[in-house]
């Protein structure tokens, strides 16, 4: 096993590396990602999935509905998604496009990257930590898709918190459903992630 001298030598040879202090996991995030909570989510997902013949039923024309038994995206499905993106953006070397996404391993297969390159798609990936911590200059945007209806994007000023999210749900959300038929509203599934603002006591 290498000792302290070996560690110092290694750091000298690789000065591009830096030491980082581990970040603590907040109570909200820890309790939102324990075994029981995750199981409840997948039980709910299975119930919704079994109740519908296809996730694309009633969706806007050209929508793509995909699913795996694990519930996670994989490289094979992402290639199908990439082809769908290329088709509907008409991306080509003469008509290039930009695709911004996270760097999940399913997005970075050789086949998917080659497909993007051959069709003029420039891929810009976000660091893993970008999605888990709000930045000073970040913009919070909410937008809904219900069947063939698109609900106008809502921009939240500053960082999202429980107060602004509660205000949106209580005082503004219903206004964006004005043109959605009542029959469609009764079939809606409202899904959000485990962001602390989404699961604070006032919102719950």
Beta strands, then each sheet from edge to edge (+ up, - down):
strand 1: 97-102
strand 2: 121-126
strand 3: 140-146
strand 4: 149-156
sheet 1: 1+ 2+
sheet 2: 3+ 4-
end
